[in-house]
Amino acid sequence: MYAELVCRSNFSFLRGASHPEELVATAARLGLPALALTDGDGLYGVVKAHLAAREHGLKLLLGTELTLTDGPPVVVYAMNAGGYANMCRLVSASRMAHPKGQTGLPWREVAERSEGLLALLPHPAPLEQVAGLAEAFPGRFHVGLCRTLSAGDGPREAKAEALARALGVPLCAHNDVHVHHRRRQPLQDVLTAIRHKTTVDKAGTRLMPNAERTLKSPHEMARLFHDRPEALERTLEIASRCHATLEDLRYHFSEEDLPPGLTAMGHLRGLTEEGLTVRYPAGVPPEVRKQVEHELKLIEALDFPGYFLALWDIVRFARSRGILCQGRGSAANSVVCYALQLTAIDPVRMGLLFERFLSMERKEPPDIDVDFEHERREEVLQYVYEKHGRHRAGMVCEFICYRGRLALREVGKSLGLSLDQVDRLSKVAAASGFDVTPEVLVEAGLSAFDRRVRQTLTLAKEMEGFPRHVSIHVGGFVITREPLVDLIPVENAAMKGRTVIQWEKDDTNALGVLKVDLLALGMLTAVSKCLAFIREHFGRELSLATIPAEDPKVYDMLCEADTVGVFQIESRAQMNMLPRLKPRTFYDLVIEIALIRPGPIVGNMVHPYLRRRNGEEVPTYPTDEVRAILEKTLGVPLFQEQAMKLAMVAAGFTAGEADGLRRALGHKRAEQLLEPYRLRFVAGGVKRGYPSPYMEELFEQFRGFAHYGFPESHSASFALIAYASSWLKCHYPQAFTAALLNSQPMGFYAPHTLVADARRHGVEVRPVDVRFSGWDCTLEEGGALRLGLRMVRGLGEAAGRRVAASRGEGYTCLADVARRTRIPRHELTRLALAGALASLCGSRRQALWEIQALGPLDADDLFFGMPMDGTQVALPPMSVAERVSADYETVGLSLEKHPLELLRPALRKRGAVSAEGLQRVSSGRRVAVGGMLICRQRPPTAKGMCFLSLEDETGIANLVVPPDVYERSRRDIHGALFLVGEGILERSGKVLNVKTQWIHALEGAVG
């Protein structure tokens, strides 16, 4: 028998060429009793390997290869829990002592933390470099012996034997595994070339000479080491001495700052009671009291009170700083979260299912997502670091993986394709999942028979999903009672002031490590800024909680699909749905947000719901129990909570089993995992008297949730922000638009679309002007919106704020601006091109002329900013088209004219109508329409259909492009800014779409 002790996965980043799961599965198939994953200076893939090893019944050794600053790399293995903690500390020290991506420790530091660790020197090294390290591992140090069937094996083995004899330690066989199977070696060569920034052809000796660094069976290793059986037996001895496992990992959430004499649970109970009096000033309803007691008992039994206290503290800090925040996700199913003001939805009134959030049977960590203003979230993150210390708090990492175009580009370059070939191949292949027909290759100007092109597609497909580098999770934080570095290695992030753990969110969830999700939401920033505008300019004090509810004018606006800029309901699909659903209440908005999701669409739930809402179909319910669950969604199961309740009521599932169904629906292998549930679900329903076809139909609708399930609590939380942003747009469009512009980048639409929409709503928008503009967009007398200097592309924030701060009583001329602001000439030029100096100079060209006539703009120059040439030249004025083009180039929008006004003559020649003109065209008539492409979507659930939004001077026209038309016009659709399409107008109530039969770039369009 033989255990493999040196094995790299693809979490060694461009070294190993196999997933941890592939290595474990192959080791089990080959009959290996144990496997060690020894990626370099990290435990990134160990959880995935652990879960796979548990599934296959294989013993996994916890190990890593440490880089030494004064010696050769050494592999260490954890013998017990103490050894695992020391290994995590060593990896953390190696990573934290260097910038991101660099590692290294002095050997003495490894020696000081050798307790509980075994060491293996994978390759021989000079005696003087390893003697001291070997002494630090008495009876626990080994010299590795690797036979790769290549030149150099003999001398290397002789060195290893001599070193082992000198140190008095045994030899141990290993295969220096980099791939799980020989067929993966070509990809390993490509990874090596990428790492060295060269091509496979030029990599030379940096490539492995053969495909022998792969997992081998005990029989194959016995034949390879027939003359050294003791070296193979040593691997089993090492494996038998290593008992550390992730199963023994014990995690405790931090419980700091408790009031004297109170436990964490007691403090949580007290805060919950205080919150209930605020939420229910007239008295806590009996059903709420019952639910609170149920939740608190479960929180105590699962030992989660510290988790809730930490989140309460974080939210309290944010609100004390005036930072808007709101919890969402399954946390909104909890009355405790509602009482602690982590969420804003009353789950009892909404009838939400608590087991979707927390379950004794599941015993998984609760998932509470809290959104903060995206521009101020960093304040919250740094508070967590300061409060708990970096030794007890770290952000969850995220692995950025090779996908689509990136995989194609990297593989193509390493195989020697030219950059032009790589670009063309990546454009046509990424969208089709690497399955590219010869015809498409020829259309892209590539040979369908070029071996390198075909190999690029094959290897890029293999590399899809390989980790490329470590990044930061969007907001996940792990906070611990014990030192974090005893549980999970920690390293520096690229972003200043951030440290991250080496596990991603799925890893922490799998091992029961709690994380808090502190997320950034751009709309909260915009809402906060809008409320500040309203307070300053209209004298009205509002908050998210005090915005008037159920305003009919808001719902009138939504029924007209007037939602450009509104949170969650501004997409093309949402705008199509709003006039059909006609929301009149908050719960209608909850359904609207949930309905336009891949799950309901795939599950064929959208049209049945609309038919029933419009009275075209009467919902029926087999029992009153089912009616109670589905009546509010007219008999159509739209939410995960409804699927869980139906499983419990109709099929007899326990709460834990129902949540297992919910998790299976959201798993990447949903189709395989759901099958056992189907039989159980249908059989349970039939046993309770439900017809088998009805249960089958319900379960098929559940399949639509696969990968895209939407909890009702999540939809309700988002609906609150959607309603708030709708109300602000309806009643204060100028403040709302200014806030959106000041919060960019965010949202669905570019600034020019936001501004055009505001002007259609009667908002006066004034241009960027150094005499009046601040850095941000502002409101002026009469409610006019003044564009800010932030809109000028190429103008730095520091320069823009200096222009505003130096203005004083006003600028008199361009030279005055230059002298007082002292900004560089190139930034003055950006202001001139944007027209921001026109009020001082008369025109953009005149401003550019005067800038060139200025003296030196070096701060210490005697003639700084003084006009040096008074020559007057009659400069030709810019045409309207030139000014509009310059506006879009420098500001991203034009207040003078929309580009389509200039292109309208060309469109009239084609017989095209405007977006507004579509309203006067009868349904079923053939029509042409053109505009500037502002939105292009081709969702995977649309069966190849592409959806385009074209903006002109009158509004937005929507085009539906069938698959055949898309294929014919793909180059124009993806490459042109101005398009014109012709097809049949389809009208459904107030929803208009042009189902195109052809679409082309608008000839003559410039800019």
Secondary structure by P-SEA (a helix, b strand, c coil): cccccbbbcccccccccccaaaaaaaaaaaccccccccccccccaaaaaaaaaaaabbbbbbcbbbbbccccbbbbbbccaaaaaaaaaaaaaaaaacccccccccaaaaaaacccbbbbccccccccccaaaaaaccccbbbbbbbccccaaaaaaaaaaaaaaaacbbbbbbcccccccccaaaaaaaaaaaaacccccccccccccccccccccaaaaaaaacccaaaaaaaaaaaaacccccccbbbbcccccccccccaaaaaaaaaaaaaaaaccccccaaaaaaaaaaaaaaaaaccaaaaaaaaaaaaaaaaacbbbbbbccccccaaaaaacccccccccccccccccccccccccbbbbbbcccccaaaaaaaaaaacccccbbbbbbbbcccaaaaaaaaaaaacccaaaaaaaaaacccccccccaaaaaaaccccccaaaaaaaaaaaaacccccbbbbccbbbbbbcccccccbbbbbccccccccccccaaaaaaacbbbbbbbbbaaaaaaaaaaaaaaacccccccccccccccaaaaaaaaacccccccccccaaaaaaccccccccaaaaaaaaaaacaaaaaaccaaaaaaaaaccbbbbbccaaaaacccccccccccaaaaaaaaaacccccaaaaaaaaaaaacccccccaaaaaaaaaaaaaaacccaaaaaaaaaaaaaaccccccaaaaaaaaaaaaaaaaaaaccaaaaaaaaaaacccccccaaaaaaaaaaabbbbbccccccccccccccccbbbbbcccccccccaaaaaaaaaacccccccaaaaaaaacccaaaaaaaaaacccccccccaaaaaaaaaaccccccccccccccccccccccccccaaaaaaaaaacccccccccccccaaaaaaaaccccccccccccccccccccccccccccccccccbbbbbbbcccbbbbbbbcaaaaaacaaaaacccbbbbbbbbbbcccbbbbbcccccccccccc
